[in-house]
Amino acid sequence: MDRVTDRASSPAASPPAVPAPPTPLLAPLLSAEGQALLAELRDHDPAQELTLATRLRREHPAELVSAALAQARLRQRAVAKFGAEDAYRMYFTPNGVEQATRGSVAAHRAARFRALAPDARVTDLCCGIGGDAIELARAGLAVTAVDLDPLTCEIALTNVRTLAPDGPPVAVTRADVLEYDTTGADTLFIDPARRGGRGRIFDPEAYSPPLSWAVDAVRRAGAGAVKIAPGIPHELIPDDFEAEWISDGGDVKEAVLWHRREGGRGNGNVDGGGGGGGGMRDGLASVVPGTRRATLLPSGATLTGRGLPDPPVRPVGRFLYEPDGAVIRAHLVAEVAEDLDGGLIDETIAYITADEPRRSAFATAYEITDQLPFGLKKLKALLREREVGVLTVKKRGSAVEPEELRRRLKLKGPHATTVFLTRVAGAPTMLIGHPVA
């Protein structure tokens, strides 16, 4: 039975047979009147909200209208993370929308958990509004979700019930994760809060719970993962964990520390793959301590570290490759450079150059037509001569703001091009080119 319990207890203990009732804040929205109101507000214009609220309050209780409008706004924000089909059936809190895992990323992680421990119950500490619990349940895994806030717990349970109705039963417990007894839990997922009253928290020991506590909890369980900020210094990554950086559509979304005690649960490498070079969805069940991994969604291409030295610096060739952000965060540029038979344009810049075009799942290729010392007048004259009206500006190692640059250039014309503002062997440089199909 799906349920919310209210205690700091062992997951092995027997929970009450009757689910806790919805909280006063959520129950009205789950009523027939609340559901109809949410359906009416699905595509409302927030700019017209005052007029809309005044009209709706003539027909519905004021508190219900306020709650529905707030939820409708949150759902509209959540579409970017969960897609319209899921977002408009879910419930959120403001912090829940902000901190929830993107649906595609959660699905990838759930697939790894399924491969890592297919028969285990995953204990999801700091579950929030249930983004990860939903995908774990969709992957066929039993879930015990834990959070401190009662409304958040009720929302998590409702979201999992709604989006994974055919999954294994989920238990949601309201508890302080620092006091929650994980005795008997063999697989943990911990998503510490990384935001406080002043915004993002950069010190992992200031996470809630601290990173050291989360790492020790996973070690005791024997298998699991800890979600961390992608900018974490590599020296803070424990030697007995694998670190995975994940991007979606080219944007780095998060990093995860994976652990499985030797001889623990799991079923080995379930799908073969391409070894260290990076196959599609390869080695989902393989957790190699000390390994760095970059995973690119939606393709699922995965690159693992091979312990290579920094690539050599060489003159700019005909082609420039821009590694995916997850590759850069994982410090795997050398692996991509080796696969492309290329080198760096500068020892501090993560652009790879090569003389021949090669296909790579981990870098975008551009053909370079011009290399110029940095200068606004030179760039403006060249673009005007070539009738460039659409300019894509990419920068690495430059303080120039792309929007300000485009404003000052005042471009007109039918053609498009790309300019890289960067450094080549230490010198400020402009590289002009276009993407390779």
C-alpha positions in Angstrom: 0.0 0.0 0.0 1.3 3.5 -0.8 1.4 5.5 2.3 2.9 8.4 4.3 4.2 7.5 7.8 5.3 10.0 10.4 8.3 8.8 12.3 12.0 8.3 12.3 12.0 4.6 12.0 13.8 1.6 10.5 12.6 0.8 6.9 12.3 -2.8 8.1 9.6 -1.9 10.7 6.0 -2.5 9.9 4.2 0.8 8.9 0.6 1.6 9.7 -2.0 -0.1 7.5 -3.9 3.2 6.8 -2.4 6.0 4.7 -2.1 9.4 6.4 -4.8 11.8 5.1 -3.7 14.6 2.7 -2.5 17.8 4.3 -4.9 20.7 4.6 -3.0 22.5 1.8 -3.1 19.7 -0.7 -6.5 18.1 0.0 -8.6 21.0 -1.6 -6.6 20.7 -4.8 -7.3 17.0 -4.9 -11.1 17.5 -4.7 -13.3 17.5 -7.8 -13.6 21.3 -7.5 -9.8 21.7 -7.2 -9.1 19.4 -10.1 -11.6 21.3 -12.3 -9.9 24.6 -11.3 -6.5 23.3 -12.1 -7.6 22.1 -15.5 -9.1 25.6 -16.3 -5.8 27.3 -15.2 -3.5 25.0 -17.2 -2.7 27.5 -19.9 -3.5 30.7 -18.1 -1.5 33.9 -18.7 0.3 35.0 -15.4 0.2 38.6 -16.7 -3.6 38.4 -16.5 -3.7 36.7 -13.1 -5.2 39.5 -11.1 -8.2 39.8 -13.4 -8.5 36.0 -13.5 -8.4 35.6 -9.7 -11.1 38.2 -9.3 -13.4 36.3 -11.6 -12.7 32.9 -10.1 -13.3 34.1 -6.5 -16.9 34.8 -7.4 -17.3 31.1 -8.1 -14.8 29.3 -5.8 -13.5 29.8 -2.3 -10.7 32.4 -2.2 -8.2 30.1 -0.5 -8.8 27.4 -3.2 -8.3 30.0 -6.0 -5.0 31.2 -4.5 -3.8 27.6 -4.0 -4.7 26.7 -7.6 -3.1 29.7 -9.1 0.1 29.1 -7.2 0.1 25.5 -8.3 -0.7 26.4 -11.9 2.3 28.8 -11.9 4.6 26.1 -10.5 3.4 23.6 -13.1 4.2 26.0 -15.9 7.7 26.4 -14.5 8.1 22.7 -14.1 7.4 21.9 -17.8 11.1 22.7 -18.6 12.2 19.9 -16.2 9.4 17.3 -16.5 7.7 18.0 -19.9 4.1 19.0 -20.2 2.6 15.5 -19.9 4.1 14.9 -16.5 4.3 18.5 -15.1 0.6 19.2 -15.5 -0.3 16.1 -13.5 2.2 16.8 -10.7 2.1 19.0 -7.6 5.0 21.2 -6.4 6.3 23.5 -3.8 8.5 26.5 -4.9 11.6 24.8 -3.5 10.5 21.6 -5.0 10.5 23.0 -8.6 13.8 24.6 -8.0 15.6 21.6 -6.6 13.9 18.7 -8.3 15.9 16.5 -10.6 15.1 16.9 -14.3 12.9 14.0 -15.5 15.3 12.7 -18.1 18.2 12.7 -15.7 16.2 10.9 -13.0 15.2 8.3 -15.6 18.9 7.7 -16.4 19.8 7.4 -12.8 16.9 5.0 -12.2 18.2 2.8 -15.0 21.6 2.7 -13.3 20.0 1.8 -10.0 18.0 -1.0 -11.7 21.1 -2.4 -13.2 23.1 -2.0 -10.0 20.6 -3.6 -7.7 17.5 -4.9 -9.6 15.8 -6.5 -6.6 16.6 -3.9 -4.0 14.4 -1.3 -2.3 15.9 2.1 -2.8 15.8 4.4 0.2 15.5 8.0 -1.2 16.6 10.4 1.4 15.7 14.1 0.9 13.1 13.0 -1.7 11.6 16.4 -2.2 8.5 16.4 -4.4 9.4 12.9 -5.7 11.1 13.5 -9.0 13.6 10.6 -8.5 11.1 8.4 -6.7 8.8 8.6 -9.7 11.4 7.3 -12.1 12.7 4.7 -9.7 9.1 3.4 -9.4 8.7 3.5 -13.2 11.9 1.4 -13.5 10.2 -1.2 -11.3 12.1 -0.5 -8.1 10.4 -0.4 -4.7 11.0 3.0 -3.0 11.1 4.3 0.5 11.1 8.1 0.3 12.1 10.3 3.3 11.7 14.1 3.7 11.1 16.4 6.7 8.4 18.7 5.4 4.8 17.2 5.7 3.4 18.9 2.6 6.4 17.8 0.6 5.9 14.2 1.7 2.3 14.3 0.7 3.1 15.8 -2.6 5.8 13.2 -3.2 3.4 10.3 -2.5 0.7 11.9 -4.7 3.1 12.4 -7.6 4.4 8.8 -7.5 0.9 7.5 -7.3 -0.2 9.6 -10.3 2.8 9.1 -12.6 3.8 5.5 -11.7 0.5 3.8 -10.8 1.7 0.4 -11.9 5.1 0.5 -10.0 5.9 -1.3 -6.8 4.3 0.2 -3.6 6.0 3.4 -2.4 6.4 4.3 1.3 6.9 8.0 2.2 8.1 8.8 5.7 8.3 12.3 7.3 11.6 12.3 9.2 14.9 14.1 9.6 17.2 12.1 7.5 20.0 12.7 10.0 17.9 10.8 12.6 16.3 8.2 10.2 17.4 4.7 10.9 18.7 3.1 7.7 19.4 -0.2 9.3 18.4 -2.8 6.8 18.5 -0.5 3.8 20.9 -1.9 1.2 20.6 0.8 -1.5 20.5 4.5 -0.8 20.0 7.6 -2.9 20.7 10.9 -1.1 20.0 14.3 -2.6 21.3 16.9 -0.1 19.8 20.4 -0.1 22.3 22.7 -1.8 20.5 25.9 -1.4 20.0 28.0 1.7 18.5 31.4 2.5 21.2 33.2 0.6 21.2 31.0 -2.5 23.4 28.2 -3.6 25.7 26.5 -1.2 29.2 25.8 -2.6 30.8 24.1 0.5 29.8 20.4 0.4 30.0 20.2 4.1 27.4 22.9 4.3 24.9 20.7 2.4 21.9 19.4 4.3 22.9 16.7 5.2 26.7 17.3 4.8 28.5 15.4 2.0 30.6 13.5 4.5 27.5 12.2 6.3 25.9 11.1 3.0 29.0 9.4 1.8 29.3 7.4 5.1 25.6 6.5 4.9 26.0 5.0 1.4 29.2 3.1 2.5 27.3 1.6 5.4 24.5 0.5 3.2 26.9 -1.0 0.7 25.4 0.5 -2.5 24.0 3.8 -3.6 24.5 7.3 -4.9 24.8 10.9 -3.7 23.8 13.8 -5.9 26.2 16.7 -5.8 26.8 20.0 -7.5 28.7 19.6 -10.8 31.3 22.2 -9.8 32.6 20.1 -6.9 36.4 20.1 -6.7 37.7 16.7 -7.8 39.9 16.4 -4.7 36.8 16.2 -2.5 35.5 13.1 -4.4 36.1 9.9 -2.2 38.5 7.4 -3.7 36.0 4.5 -3.2 33.3 6.3 -5.3 32.8 6.7 -9.0 31.9 10.3 -10.1 29.5 10.8 -13.0 28.7 14.2 -14.6 25.5 14.4 -16.6 24.4 16.8 -19.3 21.1 17.0 -21.0 20.8 18.7 -24.4 24.3 20.1 -23.9 23.7 21.7 -20.5 25.4 20.2 -17.4 22.7 19.3 -14.9 24.4 17.6 -12.0 27.0 15.2 -10.8 26.5 11.9 -8.9 28.8 9.9 -6.7 28.2 6.1 -7.1 29.3 3.4 -4.7 29.0 -0.4 -4.5 30.8 -2.4 -2.0 32.9 -5.2 -3.6 30.9 -8.3 -3.7 27.7 -6.3 -3.1 24.4 -6.6 -5.0 24.2 -6.1 -8.7 24.5 -8.1 -11.9 27.7 -6.9 -13.5 27.9 -5.2 -16.9 24.5 -5.7 -18.2 24.9 -4.4 -21.7 28.4 -4.6 -22.9 29.2 -1.3 -24.5 32.3 0.4 -25.8 34.7 0.2 -22.8 36.6 3.2 -21.8 35.9 5.0 -25.0 32.2 5.4 -24.3 29.4 3.3 -25.7 25.7 4.1 -25.5 24.3 3.2 -22.1 27.3 1.0 -21.5 28.3 -0.4 -18.1 25.2 0.9 -16.2 25.8 -1.6 -13.5 29.6 -1.1 -13.4 30.8 1.1 -10.5 34.6 1.5 -10.6 36.0 3.3 -7.6 38.1 6.4 -8.6 36.6 6.5 -12.1 35.3 9.7 -13.7 32.4 9.4 -16.2 30.6 11.8 -18.4 27.1 10.9 -19.6 25.3 12.9 -22.3 21.5 12.8 -22.6 19.3 12.2 -24.4 21.7 9.8 -26.4 23.0 8.2 -23.2 26.6 8.2 -24.6 29.1 7.6 -21.8 32.8 8.5 -21.7 35.0 7.1 -18.9 38.4 8.3 -17.9 41.5 6.5 -19.0 44.0 8.4 -16.9 45.5 10.3 -19.8 47.9 13.2 -19.4 46.9 16.7 -20.6 46.8 16.9 -24.4 49.6 18.8 -26.2 49.1 22.4 -27.4 49.3 22.7 -31.2 48.5 25.3 -33.8 44.9 25.8 -34.8 44.0 23.3 -37.6 41.1 23.2 -40.0 38.6 21.9 -37.4 37.7 23.0 -33.9 35.9 20.8 -31.4 33.9 22.0 -28.5 33.6 19.3 -25.8 30.3 18.8 -24.0 30.2 20.5 -20.6 29.9 17.2 -18.8 33.2 16.1 -20.5 34.9 19.3 -19.3 33.5 19.0 -15.7 34.7 15.4 -15.5 38.2 16.4 -16.7 38.0 14.1 -19.7 39.0 16.5 -22.5 42.2 14.4 -22.9 40.2 11.3 -23.7 38.2 13.2 -26.4 41.4 14.8 -27.8 43.0 11.4 -28.2 39.9 10.0 -30.0 40.0 12.9 -32.4 43.8 12.8 -32.9 43.8 16.5 -31.8 45.4 18.9 -29.4 44.5 22.0 -27.4 44.7 25.5 -28.8 45.9 26.7 -25.4 46.9 24.8 -22.3 44.1 26.5 -20.2 41.3 26.4 -22.8 39.1 23.3 -23.4 38.9 23.7 -27.2 40.4 20.8 -29.3 41.8 21.4 -32.7 42.5 18.8 -35.4 43.3 18.7 -39.2 40.7 16.0 -40.1 37.0 15.8 -39.4 35.9 13.0 -37.1 32.6 12.1 -35.6 32.3 12.3 -31.8 29.4 12.0 -29.5 31.3 14.1 -26.9 32.2 17.2 -28.9 30.7 19.5 -31.5 32.8 20.1 -34.6 33.3 23.4 -36.4 35.2 24.1 -39.6 37.5 27.2 -39.0 37.8 29.6 -41.9 39.6 32.5 -40.3 42.0 33.2 -37.4 42.4 36.8 -36.3 43.9 38.7 -33.4 41.1 40.0 -31.2 39.7 43.3 -32.4 36.2 44.6 -32.8 36.9 46.7 -35.9 38.5 43.7 -37.7 35.6 41.5 -36.8 33.0 44.0 -37.9 34.7 44.6 -41.2 35.0 40.9 -42.0 31.3 40.2 -41.1 30.1 43.2 -43.1 32.1 42.0 -46.1 30.5 38.5 -45.9 27.0 39.9 -45.3 26.6 38.1 -42.0 23.4 39.0 -40.2 23.2 36.1 -37.7 26.2 35.6 -35.4 26.7 32.9 -32.9 29.2 34.0 -30.2 31.1 31.4 -28.2 33.7 32.3 -25.7 36.2 30.6 -23.5 38.9 32.6 -21.8 37.4 36.0 -22.9 35.6 38.6 -20.8 33.5 39.9 -23.7 29.8 39.5 -23.3 28.1 38.0 -26.4 25.0 40.1 -26.3 27.0 43.3 -25.9 29.3 42.2 -28.8 26.3 41.6 -31.1 24.8 44.9 -30.2 27.9 46.8 -31.1 28.4 45.0 -34.4 25.0 46.0 -35.7 24.9 43.1 -38.2 22.9 43.0 -41.4 22.8 40.4 -44.1 21.5 36.9 -45.1 24.3 34.8 -43.9 25.2 33.2 -40.5 28.5 32.3 -38.9 30.1 31.5 -35.6 32.9 33.4 -33.8 35.0 31.9 -31.0 36.4 34.5 -28.6 39.3 32.7 -26.9 43.0 32.4 -26.4 45.4 30.7 -28.8 48.8 29.9 -27.2 48.1 32.7 -24.7 47.0 35.4 -27.2 43.5 36.8 -27.4 42.1 35.4 -30.7 39.0 35.3 -32.8 38.2 32.1 -34.7 35.6 32.3 -37.4 33.8 29.2 -38.7 30.6 27.2 -38.9 29.3 23.9 -37.5 30.2 20.7 -39.4 27.1 18.7 -40.4 
